Amino acid sequence: MTTWIVTTEPTIAPLCQLAVGERHAVVVGDCEITGVDKVTRLAISGPAEAYAPQVVAAVAAQPGDIILVVNNSVGRVYAGALAAAFHAPMLTGVRNIASGAAVLGRYGGMTFQDVQFDGVAVGLVEPGDIPASAQSHISIQAHDAHAIAPYPATCESEETNAHADINLNAARRIIGVGRGFVAKEDIDLARQLAAVIEAEVGCTRPLVEGKGWMERDAYLGVSGHTVSPQLYIAVGISGQIHHTAGIDQSETIVAINNDETAAIFDIADYGLVGNLYEVLPKMTKAVRQHKNG
Ligand SMILES: Cc1cc2nc3c(=O)[nH]c(=O)nc-3n(C[C@H](O)[C@H](O)[C@H](O)COP(=O)(O)OP(=O)(O)OC[C@H]3O[C@@H](n4cnc5c(N)ncnc54)[C@H](O)[C@@H]3O)c2cc1C
């Protein structure tokens, strides 16, 4: 059996764990990966929609039994193209997969679904924060990506994402902000603490889709990112299941909320009942003082 892993990121440990048989990887871009037997590198850049045929061709050169794709905005485009090309089902929430059968997590992992399929299946899998373990030898295969014409897609405008470098999946520490913040500018209080503890800032869905204060890539939960950092600090977040399903695998969860009955305290290792506008500046000051000796 062969499992293809299609990635644009180095953090493919969860995909390697699911892979069965030989692991062949298609790496789009220049990231370095470990934990696979063979790498086909595609030096392509541009709209994922235009260059999906190159990814399909790389996999089609030696078709495998299972294709696992990193679940990010680009990966979802490739997964769709691969599923269409191989007439394969596209599976999300993959917890286990083998030839012809998979177990999928549903409702944020609260329940599981067994599915059967014939032939190849494409699975979208969240990348993890730990790189796959090193292998002694990875065979690198050249692939002439430019031999295949891209779809005639053109980029008509470009918008710079102020937080384009945010990578919640790779972050060891994350501060999550919620509707307890009354103004967009107030999130700077969380960013100041994040700067001193070297954390990324994520958020709940309403801050993206309701208020438009944060980028789409920043929200955590069933319909956003699923993360498992060493430390997650939830600030002004009530703790609804749609959010906590994305963060409850964090090693340590700290909650700051002014409502002592908030559900977030049920999953928190440490809870702080208080007004975030008072607590955050004090925490930032305390960490700074501690760091400065
Ligand atoms: C199909 C579906 C999918 C969804 N997917 C997601 C998802 O992926 N991710 C996600 O996050 N949500 C998701 N949601 C929304 C989710 O159900 C919740 O509505 C959302 O997570 C609540 O966000 P919140 O905690 O920021 O806001 P709220 O629930 O309004 O909580 C705000 C909290 O801030 C506290 N607070 C207020 N003022 C202060 C203060 N001064 N100091 C300290 N604390 C304060 C309050 O006590 C309260 O607990 C989804 C919903 C649906 C229906």
The ligand as a MOL file (V3000), in Angstrom:
LIG
                    3D

  0  0  0     0  0            999 V3000
M  V30 BEGIN CTAB
M  V30 COUNTS 53 58 0 0 0
M  V30 BEGIN ATOM
M  V30 1 C -22.4300 25.6630 13.2300 0
M  V30 2 C -21.6330 26.5600 14.1410 0
M  V30 3 C -20.2550 26.5060 14.0610 0
M  V30 4 C -19.4920 27.3070 14.9070 0
M  V30 5 N -18.1250 27.2260 14.8240 0
M  V30 6 C -17.3960 27.9520 15.6680 0
M  V30 7 C -15.9760 27.8410 15.6680 0
M  V30 8 O -15.3730 27.0960 14.8970 0
M  V30 9 N -15.2790 28.5830 16.5490 0
M  V30 10 C -15.8870 29.4370 17.4530 0
M  V30 11 O -15.1830 30.0780 18.2330 0
M  V30 12 N -17.2200 29.5580 17.4560 0
M  V30 13 C -17.9900 28.8500 16.6060 0
M  V30 14 N -19.3340 28.9930 16.6320 0
M  V30 15 C -19.9240 30.0100 17.5410 0
M  V30 16 C -20.0020 29.4590 18.9780 0
M  V30 17 O -21.1580 28.6760 19.1360 0
M  V30 18 C -20.0470 30.6120 20.0040 0
M  V30 19 O -21.1110 31.4730 19.6730 0
M  V30 20 C -18.7650 31.4260 20.0500 0
M  V30 21 O -17.6570 30.5660 20.2250 0
M  V30 22 C -18.8350 32.3870 21.2420 0
M  V30 23 O -17.7590 33.2660 21.1540 0
M  V30 24 P -17.2350 34.0290 22.4500 0
M  V30 25 O -16.9210 33.0580 23.5120 0
M  V30 26 O -16.1640 34.9550 21.9760 0
M  V30 27 O -18.4700 34.9740 22.8300 0
M  V30 28 P -19.5130 34.8700 24.0120 0
M  V30 29 O -20.1890 33.5700 24.0460 0
M  V30 30 O -20.3750 36.0920 23.8800 0
M  V30 31 O -18.6390 35.0010 25.3370 0
M  V30 32 C -17.9800 36.1560 25.7360 0
M  V30 33 C -17.4390 35.8940 27.1420 0
M  V30 34 O -16.6810 37.0070 27.5600 0
M  V30 35 C -16.9000 37.1830 28.9580 0
M  V30 36 N -16.5620 38.5860 29.2470 0
M  V30 37 C -17.2780 39.6950 28.9240 0
M  V30 38 N -16.6470 40.8040 29.3580 0
M  V30 39 C -15.5160 40.3840 29.9860 0
M  V30 40 C -14.4440 41.0490 30.6350 0
M  V30 41 N -14.4040 42.4130 30.7190 0
M  V30 42 N -13.4480 40.3370 31.1800 0
M  V30 43 C -13.4700 38.9520 31.1200 0
M  V30 44 N -14.4650 38.2730 30.4900 0
M  V30 45 C -15.4650 38.9650 29.9130 0
M  V30 46 C -18.3560 36.8340 29.1680 0
M  V30 47 O -18.5910 36.4600 30.5160 0
M  V30 48 C -18.5330 35.6710 28.2010 0
M  V30 49 O -18.3300 34.4340 28.8520 0
M  V30 50 C -20.1220 28.1990 15.8090 0
M  V30 51 C -21.5060 28.2410 15.8720 0
M  V30 52 C -22.2620 27.4340 15.0450 0
M  V30 53 C -23.7700 27.5030 15.1410 0
M  V30 END ATOM
M  V30 BEGIN BOND
M  V30 1 1 1 2
M  V30 2 1 2 3
M  V30 3 2 2 52
M  V30 4 2 3 4
M  V30 5 1 4 5
M  V30 6 1 4 50
M  V30 7 2 5 6
M  V30 8 1 6 7
M  V30 9 1 6 13
M  V30 10 2 7 8
M  V30 11 1 7 9
M  V30 12 1 9 10
M  V30 13 2 10 11
M  V30 14 1 10 12
M  V30 15 2 12 13
M  V30 16 1 13 14
M  V30 17 1 14 15
M  V30 18 1 14 50
M  V30 19 1 15 16
M  V30 20 1 16 17
M  V30 21 1 16 18
M  V30 22 1 18 19
M  V30 23 1 18 20
M  V30 24 1 20 21
M  V30 25 1 20 22
M  V30 26 1 22 23
M  V30 27 1 23 24
M  V30 28 2 24 25
M  V30 29 1 24 26
M  V30 30 1 24 27
M  V30 31 1 27 28
M  V30 32 2 28 29
M  V30 33 1 28 30
M  V30 34 1 28 31
M  V30 35 1 31 32
M  V30 36 1 32 33
M  V30 37 1 33 34
M  V30 38 1 33 48
M  V30 39 1 34 35
M  V30 40 1 35 36
M  V30 41 1 35 46
M  V30 42 1 36 37
M  V30 43 1 36 45
M  V30 44 2 37 38
M  V30 45 1 38 39
M  V30 46 1 39 40
M  V30 47 2 39 45
M  V30 48 1 40 41
M  V30 49 2 40 42
M  V30 50 1 42 43
M  V30 51 2 43 44
M  V30 52 1 44 45
M  V30 53 1 46 47
M  V30 54 1 46 48
M  V30 55 1 48 49
M  V30 56 2 50 51
M  V30 57 1 51 52
M  V30 58 1 52 53
M  V30 END BOND
M  V30 END CTAB
M  END
